[in-house]
Amino acid sequence: MGIMLAGFLSVIIKSVLVQGGVSTIISDAHFDMNPVRKYTFWTLVVGGSFFWLGSFGIHQAQVQRYVSCKTITHARVALYISLLGVCSILACAVFAGMCLYSMYKDCDPWTAGWISATDQLMPYLVMDVLMGCPGLPGLFFAAVYSGSLSTVSTGINAMAAVTLEDLIKPYTNMSEKHLHWVSKGLSNFLLWGFMHLRGCTGLSHGRDNAMGFFAALFLVFSYWGSSVPLQIPK
């Protein structure tokens, strides 16, 4: 988490200095209350609140973490600590996006042809504002990779657990030892790794196809990643 925060803060601080202060960044942002607009401050806050409510409330990956704690009290403490970190990272991510918009609102690098996809905007901003700061561009990309790898590892583990609980245990009489090894094998199964790898690289093969893949990926993940009832320790 420290690497992720450091990467975001390096971009935010430099962008704020270039733009002349936080007030400029905020004044350029959209605070329109119109719900039809796709990306505004309020759509992110309201929509993101519902997204994270489901993620922290019933998502399989989170539930697995809760039940791994010794008691409900320990799970609550761990959740509160996690919320502090997640809120900090999300706040930095949103403000980094506001810095990005403020920097290029009058000259979009994508429409100007300087980049080939909108997903390259943030890397372009990083190289633009941090080019003269040795090590900081690498710090940001290290933050991106650290966040991606932690999310992917959690998702793979959650899908392996759902597969084991719903598709293997009800139809076999394996011992706990054998199920343990099956779970490890599922975690390393190439299908899950391929799905996540394809999701990470799909945008390089055409934006429309990639977005269709992402829609299918989220549908599959919502099924395989759904919560499995487990006994919660008292």
MARRO-488753 format. One record per residue (C-alpha): residue number from 1; x, y, z; residue in three letters. Coordinates in nm, 4 decimals, m for minus. Example, Ala and Ser with C-alpha at 12.3 -4.5 7.8 and 13.67 -1.06 7.14 Angstrom:
BEGIN
<pt num="1" xx="1.2300" yy="m0.4500" zz="0.7800" residuo="ALA"/>
<pt num="2" xx="1.3670" yy="m0.1060" zz="0.7140" residuo="SER"/>
This chain:
BEGIN
<pt num="1" xx="0.0000" yy="0.0000" zz="0.0000" residuo="MET"/>
<pt num="2" xx="0.2882" yy="0.2345" zz="0.0763" residuo="GLY"/>
<pt num="3" xx="0.4269" yy="0.1927" zz="m0.2760" residuo="ILE"/>
<pt num="4" xx="0.0858" yy="0.2649" zz="m0.4275" residuo="MET"/>
<pt num="5" xx="0.0371" yy="0.5800" zz="m0.2204" residuo="LEU"/>
<pt num="6" xx="0.3896" yy="0.6985" zz="m0.2981" residuo="ALA"/>
<pt num="7" xx="0.3335" yy="0.6484" zz="m0.6707" residuo="GLY"/>
<pt num="8" xx="0.0065" yy="0.8410" zz="m0.6703" residuo="PHE"/>
<pt num="9" xx="0.1411" yy="1.1213" zz="m0.4511" residuo="LEU"/>
<pt num="10" xx="0.4438" yy="1.1738" zz="m0.6744" residuo="SER"/>
<pt num="11" xx="0.2161" yy="1.2388" zz="m0.9736" residuo="VAL"/>
<pt num="12" xx="m0.0329" yy="1.4461" zz="m0.7739" residuo="ILE"/>
<pt num="13" xx="0.2251" yy="1.6736" zz="m0.6109" residuo="ILE"/>
<pt num="14" xx="0.4083" yy="1.7401" zz="m0.9369" residuo="LYS"/>
<pt num="15" xx="0.0828" yy="1.8032" zz="m1.1269" residuo="SER"/>
<pt num="16" xx="m0.0392" yy="2.0451" zz="m0.8597" residuo="VAL"/>
<pt num="17" xx="0.2889" yy="2.2367" zz="m0.8804" residuo="LEU"/>
<pt num="18" xx="0.2659" yy="2.2541" zz="m1.2596" residuo="VAL"/>
<pt num="19" xx="m0.0975" yy="2.3727" zz="m1.2516" residuo="GLN"/>
<pt num="20" xx="m0.0343" yy="2.6349" zz="m0.9861" residuo="GLY"/>
<pt num="21" xx="m0.2154" yy="2.4876" zz="m0.6877" residuo="GLY"/>
<pt num="22" xx="m0.4941" yy="2.2616" zz="m0.5693" residuo="VAL"/>
<pt num="23" xx="m0.7570" yy="2.5300" zz="m0.6323" residuo="SER"/>
<pt num="24" xx="m0.6887" yy="2.5136" zz="m1.0065" residuo="THR"/>
<pt num="25" xx="m0.7329" yy="2.1362" zz="m1.0107" residuo="ILE"/>
<pt num="26" xx="m1.0614" yy="2.1545" zz="m0.8212" residuo="ILE"/>
<pt num="27" xx="m1.2012" yy="2.4425" zz="m1.0270" residuo="SER"/>
<pt num="28" xx="m1.1401" yy="2.2472" zz="m1.3485" residuo="ASP"/>
<pt num="29" xx="m1.3240" yy="1.9387" zz="m1.2213" residuo="ALA"/>
<pt num="30" xx="m1.6900" yy="1.8664" zz="m1.2961" residuo="HIS"/>
<pt num="31" xx="m1.9200" yy="1.8876" zz="m0.9933" residuo="PHE"/>
<pt num="32" xx="m2.2343" yy="1.8855" zz="m1.2069" residuo="ASP"/>
<pt num="33" xx="m2.5291" yy="1.7122" zz="m1.0352" residuo="MET"/>
<pt num="34" xx="m2.6680" yy="1.5914" zz="m1.3698" residuo="ASN"/>
<pt num="35" xx="m2.6937" yy="1.2079" zz="m1.3339" residuo="PRO"/>
<pt num="36" xx="m2.6760" yy="1.1536" zz="m1.7105" residuo="VAL"/>
<pt num="37" xx="m2.3157" yy="1.2689" zz="m1.7327" residuo="ARG"/>
<pt num="38" xx="m2.0860" yy="0.9720" zz="m1.7366" residuo="LYS"/>
<pt num="39" xx="m1.7911" yy="1.0917" zz="m1.5307" residuo="TYR"/>
<pt num="40" xx="m1.8322" yy="1.3570" zz="m1.2641" residuo="THR"/>
<pt num="41" xx="m1.7316" yy="1.3837" zz="m0.9007" residuo="PHE"/>
<pt num="42" xx="m2.0775" yy="1.2791" zz="m0.7859" residuo="TRP"/>
<pt num="43" xx="m2.1133" yy="0.9813" zz="m1.0196" residuo="THR"/>
<pt num="44" xx="m1.7852" yy="0.8492" zz="m0.8835" residuo="LEU"/>
<pt num="45" xx="m1.8852" yy="0.9076" zz="m0.5217" residuo="VAL"/>
<pt num="46" xx="m2.2378" yy="0.7644" zz="m0.5472" residuo="VAL"/>
<pt num="47" xx="m2.1609" yy="0.4823" zz="m0.7886" residuo="GLY"/>
<pt num="48" xx="m1.8359" yy="0.3972" zz="m0.6136" residuo="GLY"/>
<pt num="49" xx="m2.0125" yy="0.3799" zz="m0.2769" residuo="SER"/>
<pt num="50" xx="m2.2503" yy="0.1110" zz="m0.4030" residuo="PHE"/>
<pt num="51" xx="m1.9647" yy="m0.0757" zz="m0.5707" residuo="PHE"/>
<pt num="52" xx="m1.7508" yy="m0.0870" zz="m0.2574" residuo="TRP"/>
<pt num="53" xx="m2.0508" yy="m0.1674" zz="m0.0382" residuo="LEU"/>
<pt num="54" xx="m2.1000" yy="m0.4866" zz="m0.2355" residuo="GLY"/>
<pt num="55" xx="m1.7283" yy="m0.5537" zz="m0.2536" residuo="SER"/>
<pt num="56" xx="m1.6704" yy="m0.5281" zz="0.1207" residuo="PHE"/>
<pt num="57" xx="m2.0064" yy="m0.6779" zz="0.2144" residuo="GLY"/>
<pt num="58" xx="m2.0558" yy="m0.9974" zz="0.0146" residuo="ILE"/>
<pt num="59" xx="m1.7675" yy="m1.0446" zz="m0.2272" residuo="HIS"/>
<pt num="60" xx="m1.6077" yy="m1.3862" zz="m0.2030" residuo="GLN"/>
<pt num="61" xx="m1.2531" yy="m1.2526" zz="m0.1822" residuo="ALA"/>
<pt num="62" xx="m1.3424" yy="m1.0284" zz="0.1118" residuo="GLN"/>
<pt num="63" xx="m1.5517" yy="m1.2906" zz="0.2915" residuo="VAL"/>
<pt num="64" xx="m1.2571" yy="m1.5310" zz="0.2787" residuo="GLN"/>
<pt num="65" xx="m1.0461" yy="m1.2722" zz="0.4549" residuo="ARG"/>
<pt num="66" xx="m1.3097" yy="m1.2179" zz="0.7217" residuo="TYR"/>
<pt num="67" xx="m1.3482" yy="m1.5858" zz="0.8072" residuo="VAL"/>
<pt num="68" xx="m0.9705" yy="m1.6329" zz="0.8262" residuo="SER"/>
<pt num="69" xx="m0.9662" yy="m1.4107" zz="1.1365" residuo="CYS"/>
<pt num="70" xx="m0.9846" yy="m1.5724" zz="1.4798" residuo="LYS"/>
<pt num="71" xx="m1.2926" yy="m1.3840" zz="1.5987" residuo="THR"/>
<pt num="72" xx="m1.5511" yy="m1.1410" zz="1.4662" residuo="ILE"/>
<pt num="73" xx="m1.3792" yy="m0.8650" zz="1.6641" residuo="THR"/>
<pt num="74" xx="m1.0507" yy="m0.9328" zz="1.4861" residuo="HIS"/>
<pt num="75" xx="m1.2335" yy="m0.9306" zz="1.1525" residuo="ALA"/>
<pt num="76" xx="m1.3908" yy="m0.5938" zz="1.2302" residuo="ARG"/>
<pt num="77" xx="m1.0575" yy="m0.4416" zz="1.3329" residuo="VAL"/>
<pt num="78" xx="m0.8945" yy="m0.5745" zz="1.0154" residuo="ALA"/>
<pt num="79" xx="m1.1825" yy="m0.4331" zz="0.8103" residuo="LEU"/>
<pt num="80" xx="m1.1513" yy="m0.0869" zz="0.9640" residuo="TYR"/>
<pt num="81" xx="m0.7763" yy="m0.0836" zz="0.9000" residuo="ILE"/>
<pt num="82" xx="m0.8379" yy="m0.1985" zz="0.5427" residuo="SER"/>
<pt num="83" xx="m1.0960" yy="0.0761" zz="0.4917" residuo="LEU"/>
<pt num="84" xx="m0.8411" yy="0.3408" zz="0.5880" residuo="LEU"/>
<pt num="85" xx="m0.5994" yy="0.2120" zz="0.3272" residuo="GLY"/>
<pt num="86" xx="m0.8609" yy="0.1678" zz="0.0555" residuo="VAL"/>
<pt num="87" xx="m1.0096" yy="0.5133" zz="0.1134" residuo="CYS"/>
<pt num="88" xx="m0.6621" yy="0.6693" zz="0.0968" residuo="SER"/>
<pt num="89" xx="m0.5769" yy="0.4934" zz="m0.2283" residuo="ILE"/>
<pt num="90" xx="m0.9142" yy="0.5724" zz="m0.3866" residuo="LEU"/>
<pt num="91" xx="m0.8894" yy="0.9383" zz="m0.2870" residuo="ALA"/>
<pt num="92" xx="m0.5447" yy="0.9565" zz="m0.4459" residuo="CYS"/>
<pt num="93" xx="m0.6680" yy="0.7791" zz="m0.7596" residuo="ALA"/>
<pt num="94" xx="m0.9631" yy="1.0165" zz="m0.7994" residuo="VAL"/>
<pt num="95" xx="m0.7494" yy="1.3242" zz="m0.7423" residuo="PHE"/>
<pt num="96" xx="m0.4874" yy="1.1939" zz="m0.9862" residuo="ALA"/>
<pt num="97" xx="m0.7661" yy="1.1695" zz="m1.2435" residuo="GLY"/>
<pt num="98" xx="m0.8668" yy="1.5271" zz="m1.1652" residuo="MET"/>
<pt num="99" xx="m0.5049" yy="1.6329" zz="m1.2188" residuo="CYS"/>
<pt num="100" xx="m0.5035" yy="1.4496" zz="m1.5505" residuo="LEU"/>
<pt num="101" xx="m0.8157" yy="1.6307" zz="m1.6686" residuo="TYR"/>
<pt num="102" xx="m0.6878" yy="1.9679" zz="m1.5508" residuo="SER"/>
<pt num="103" xx="m0.3591" yy="1.9202" zz="m1.7344" residuo="MET"/>
<pt num="104" xx="m0.5069" yy="1.8193" zz="m2.0701" residuo="TYR"/>
<pt num="105" xx="m0.8588" yy="1.9664" zz="m2.0776" residuo="LYS"/>
<pt num="106" xx="m0.7601" yy="2.2117" zz="m2.3528" residuo="ASP"/>
<pt num="107" xx="m0.5286" yy="1.9782" zz="m2.5440" residuo="CYS"/>
<pt num="108" xx="m0.6276" yy="1.6128" zz="m2.5366" residuo="ASP"/>
<pt num="109" xx="m0.3249" yy="1.3931" zz="m2.6226" residuo="PRO"/>
<pt num="110" xx="m0.5562" yy="1.1221" zz="m2.7579" residuo="TRP"/>
<pt num="111" xx="m0.7449" yy="1.3409" zz="m3.0059" residuo="THR"/>
<pt num="112" xx="m0.4159" yy="1.5090" zz="m3.0955" residuo="ALA"/>
<pt num="113" xx="m0.2766" yy="1.1696" zz="m3.1959" residuo="GLY"/>
<pt num="114" xx="0.0063" yy="1.1644" zz="m2.9414" residuo="TRP"/>
<pt num="115" xx="m0.1243" yy="0.8397" zz="m2.7933" residuo="ILE"/>
<pt num="116" xx="m0.3193" yy="0.5563" zz="m2.9553" residuo="SER"/>
<pt num="117" xx="m0.5703" yy="0.4837" zz="m2.6744" residuo="ALA"/>
<pt num="118" xx="m0.7308" yy="0.6717" zz="m2.3874" residuo="THR"/>
<pt num="119" xx="m0.5858" yy="0.4175" zz="m2.1444" residuo="ASP"/>
<pt num="120" xx="m0.2427" yy="0.5622" zz="m2.2183" residuo="GLN"/>
<pt num="121" xx="m0.3390" yy="0.9021" zz="m2.0762" residuo="LEU"/>
<pt num="122" xx="m0.2147" yy="0.8380" zz="m1.7225" residuo="MET"/>
<pt num="123" xx="0.1195" yy="0.6884" zz="m1.8325" residuo="PRO"/>
<pt num="124" xx="0.1549" yy="0.9862" zz="m2.0659" residuo="TYR"/>
<pt num="125" xx="0.0916" yy="1.2254" zz="m1.7759" residuo="LEU"/>
<pt num="126" xx="0.3471" yy="1.0419" zz="m1.5626" residuo="VAL"/>
<pt num="127" xx="0.6164" yy="1.0685" zz="m1.8275" residuo="MET"/>
<pt num="128" xx="0.5178" yy="1.4280" zz="m1.9009" residuo="ASP"/>
<pt num="129" xx="0.5361" yy="1.5698" zz="m1.5487" residuo="VAL"/>
<pt num="130" xx="0.7946" yy="1.3347" zz="m1.3963" residuo="LEU"/>
<pt num="131" xx="1.0392" yy="1.3124" zz="m1.6855" residuo="MET"/>
<pt num="132" xx="1.2889" yy="1.5380" zz="m1.5088" residuo="GLY"/>
<pt num="133" xx="1.2631" yy="1.3471" zz="m1.1793" residuo="CYS"/>
<pt num="134" xx="1.4802" yy="1.0336" zz="m1.1965" residuo="PRO"/>
<pt num="135" xx="1.3189" yy="0.7307" zz="m1.0358" residuo="GLY"/>
<pt num="136" xx="0.9697" yy="0.8744" zz="m0.9912" residuo="LEU"/>
<pt num="137" xx="0.8217" yy="0.7375" zz="m1.3181" residuo="PRO"/>
<pt num="138" xx="0.9465" yy="0.3955" zz="m1.2145" residuo="GLY"/>
<pt num="139" xx="0.7928" yy="0.4430" zz="m0.8704" residuo="LEU"/>
<pt num="140" xx="0.4526" yy="0.5089" zz="m1.0249" residuo="PHE"/>
<pt num="141" xx="0.4664" yy="0.2039" zz="m1.2497" residuo="PHE"/>
<pt num="142" xx="0.5818" yy="m0.0061" zz="m0.9541" residuo="ALA"/>
<pt num="143" xx="0.2686" yy="0.1160" zz="m0.7751" residuo="ALA"/>
<pt num="144" xx="0.0549" yy="0.0092" zz="m1.0712" residuo="VAL"/>
<pt num="145" xx="0.2075" yy="m0.3379" zz="m1.0803" residuo="TYR"/>
<pt num="146" xx="0.1877" yy="m0.3876" zz="m0.7035" residuo="SER"/>
<pt num="147" xx="m0.1813" yy="m0.2978" zz="m0.6998" residuo="GLY"/>
<pt num="148" xx="m0.2558" yy="m0.5171" zz="m1.0018" residuo="SER"/>
<pt num="149" xx="m0.0719" yy="m0.8212" zz="m0.8683" residuo="LEU"/>
<pt num="150" xx="m0.2394" yy="m0.8032" zz="m0.5277" residuo="SER"/>
<pt num="151" xx="m0.5837" yy="m0.7817" zz="m0.6882" residuo="THR"/>
<pt num="152" xx="m0.5136" yy="m1.0636" zz="m0.9329" residuo="VAL"/>
<pt num="153" xx="m0.3773" yy="m1.2946" zz="m0.6616" residuo="SER"/>
<pt num="154" xx="m0.6843" yy="m1.2329" zz="m0.4452" residuo="THR"/>
<pt num="155" xx="m0.9205" yy="m1.2955" zz="m0.7367" residuo="GLY"/>
<pt num="156" xx="m0.7488" yy="m1.6183" zz="m0.8378" residuo="ILE"/>
<pt num="157" xx="m0.7609" yy="m1.7480" zz="m0.4803" residuo="ASN"/>
<pt num="158" xx="m1.1304" yy="m1.6573" zz="m0.4499" residuo="ALA"/>
<pt num="159" xx="m1.2239" yy="m1.8311" zz="m0.7752" residuo="MET"/>
<pt num="160" xx="m1.0283" yy="m2.1405" zz="m0.6727" residuo="ALA"/>
<pt num="161" xx="m1.2164" yy="m2.1515" zz="m0.3408" residuo="ALA"/>
<pt num="162" xx="m1.5567" yy="m2.1162" zz="m0.5109" residuo="VAL"/>
<pt num="163" xx="m1.4699" yy="m2.3895" zz="m0.7606" residuo="THR"/>
<pt num="164" xx="m1.3576" yy="m2.6207" zz="m0.4813" residuo="LEU"/>
<pt num="165" xx="m1.6629" yy="m2.5577" zz="m0.2610" residuo="GLU"/>
<pt num="166" xx="m1.9307" yy="m2.5684" zz="m0.5334" residuo="ASP"/>
<pt num="167" xx="m1.7991" yy="m2.8029" zz="m0.8026" residuo="LEU"/>
<pt num="168" xx="m1.5606" yy="m3.0477" zz="m0.6357" residuo="ILE"/>
<pt num="169" xx="m1.6448" yy="m3.1057" zz="m0.2689" residuo="LYS"/>
<pt num="170" xx="m2.0168" yy="m3.1857" zz="m0.3190" residuo="PRO"/>
<pt num="171" xx="m1.9383" yy="m3.4596" zz="m0.5739" residuo="TYR"/>
<pt num="172" xx="m1.6251" yy="m3.6213" zz="m0.4293" residuo="THR"/>
<pt num="173" xx="m1.5146" yy="m3.7872" zz="m0.1079" residuo="ASN"/>
<pt num="174" xx="m1.1647" yy="m3.6445" zz="m0.1002" residuo="MET"/>
<pt num="175" xx="m0.9852" yy="m3.6019" zz="0.2276" residuo="SER"/>
<pt num="176" xx="m0.8951" yy="m3.2567" zz="0.3547" residuo="GLU"/>
<pt num="177" xx="m0.5340" yy="m3.3212" zz="0.2588" residuo="LYS"/>
<pt num="178" xx="m0.6270" yy="m3.3980" zz="m0.1013" residuo="HIS"/>
<pt num="179" xx="m0.8634" yy="m3.0997" zz="m0.1159" residuo="LEU"/>
<pt num="180" xx="m0.5787" yy="m2.8806" zz="0.0062" residuo="HIS"/>
<pt num="181" xx="m0.3633" yy="m2.9854" zz="m0.2875" residuo="TRP"/>
<pt num="182" xx="m0.6535" yy="m2.9496" zz="m0.5301" residuo="VAL"/>
<pt num="183" xx="m0.7078" yy="m2.5940" zz="m0.4061" residuo="SER"/>
<pt num="184" xx="m0.3423" yy="m2.5124" zz="m0.4674" residuo="LYS"/>
<pt num="185" xx="m0.3638" yy="m2.6623" zz="m0.8141" residuo="GLY"/>
<pt num="186" xx="m0.6720" yy="m2.4589" zz="m0.8971" residuo="LEU"/>
<pt num="187" xx="m0.4983" yy="m2.1412" zz="m0.7821" residuo="SER"/>
<pt num="188" xx="m0.2274" yy="m2.2053" zz="m1.0387" residuo="ASN"/>
<pt num="189" xx="m0.4581" yy="m2.3252" zz="m1.3112" residuo="PHE"/>
<pt num="190" xx="m0.3700" yy="m2.1569" zz="m1.6388" residuo="LEU"/>
<pt num="191" xx="m0.7314" yy="m2.0745" zz="m1.7222" residuo="LEU"/>
<pt num="192" xx="m0.7648" yy="m1.8214" zz="m1.4399" residuo="TRP"/>
<pt num="193" xx="m0.4238" yy="m1.6758" zz="m1.5159" residuo="GLY"/>
<pt num="194" xx="m0.5117" yy="m1.6515" zz="m1.8844" residuo="PHE"/>
<pt num="195" xx="m0.8380" yy="m1.4695" zz="m1.8112" residuo="MET"/>
<pt num="196" xx="m0.6665" yy="m1.2067" zz="m1.5989" residuo="HIS"/>
<pt num="197" xx="m0.3752" yy="m1.1738" zz="m1.8418" residuo="LEU"/>
<pt num="198" xx="m0.6172" yy="m1.1331" zz="m2.1331" residuo="ARG"/>
<pt num="199" xx="m0.8017" yy="m0.8666" zz="m1.9361" residuo="GLY"/>
<pt num="200" xx="m0.4794" yy="m0.6753" zz="m1.8738" residuo="CYS"/>
<pt num="201" xx="m0.3634" yy="m0.6882" zz="m2.2356" residuo="THR"/>
<pt num="202" xx="m0.6981" yy="m0.6806" zz="m2.4181" residuo="GLY"/>
<pt num="203" xx="m0.6891" yy="m0.3082" zz="m2.4851" residuo="LEU"/>
<pt num="204" xx="m0.3882" yy="m0.3485" zz="m2.7108" residuo="SER"/>
<pt num="205" xx="m0.5970" yy="m0.5541" zz="m2.9569" residuo="HIS"/>
<pt num="206" xx="m0.8763" yy="m0.3073" zz="m3.0148" residuo="GLY"/>
<pt num="207" xx="m1.0822" yy="m0.1070" zz="m2.7736" residuo="ARG"/>
<pt num="208" xx="m1.4244" yy="m0.2359" zz="m2.8792" residuo="ASP"/>
<pt num="209" xx="m1.3252" yy="m0.6017" zz="m2.8523" residuo="ASN"/>
<pt num="210" xx="m1.1543" yy="m0.5376" zz="m2.5216" residuo="ALA"/>
<pt num="211" xx="m1.4583" yy="m0.3690" zz="m2.3705" residuo="MET"/>
<pt num="212" xx="m1.6721" yy="m0.6627" zz="m2.4827" residuo="GLY"/>
<pt num="213" xx="m1.4270" yy="m0.8970" zz="m2.3179" residuo="PHE"/>
<pt num="214" xx="m1.4317" yy="m0.6938" zz="m1.9975" residuo="PHE"/>
<pt num="215" xx="m1.8117" yy="m0.7075" zz="m1.9877" residuo="ALA"/>
<pt num="216" xx="m1.7985" yy="m1.0871" zz="m2.0187" residuo="ALA"/>
<pt num="217" xx="m1.5165" yy="m1.1073" zz="m1.7656" residuo="LEU"/>
<pt num="218" xx="m1.7111" yy="m0.9121" zz="m1.5050" residuo="PHE"/>
<pt num="219" xx="m2.0157" yy="m1.1341" zz="m1.5586" residuo="LEU"/>
<pt num="220" xx="m1.8077" yy="m1.4480" zz="m1.5109" residuo="VAL"/>
<pt num="221" xx="m1.6274" yy="m1.3036" zz="m1.2090" residuo="PHE"/>
<pt num="222" xx="m1.9572" yy="m1.1984" zz="m1.0499" residuo="SER"/>
<pt num="223" xx="m2.0658" yy="m1.5623" zz="m1.0679" residuo="TYR"/>
<pt num="224" xx="m1.7461" yy="m1.7383" zz="m0.9681" residuo="TRP"/>
<pt num="225" xx="m1.6555" yy="m1.4691" zz="m0.7181" residuo="GLY"/>
<pt num="226" xx="m1.9925" yy="m1.4659" zz="m0.5436" residuo="SER"/>
<pt num="227" xx="m2.0007" yy="m1.5415" zz="m0.1742" residuo="SER"/>
<pt num="228" xx="m2.0069" yy="m1.8960" zz="m0.0395" residuo="VAL"/>
<pt num="229" xx="m2.1804" yy="m1.9472" zz="0.2989" residuo="PRO"/>
<pt num="230" xx="m1.9209" yy="m2.0397" zz="0.5572" residuo="LEU"/>
<pt num="231" xx="m1.9294" yy="m2.0722" zz="0.9336" residuo="GLN"/>
<pt num="232" xx="m1.8046" yy="m1.7493" zz="1.0884" residuo="ILE"/>
<pt num="233" xx="m1.6140" yy="m1.7903" zz="1.4170" residuo="PRO"/>
<pt num="234" xx="m1.7718" yy="m1.6326" zz="1.7241" residuo="LYS"/>
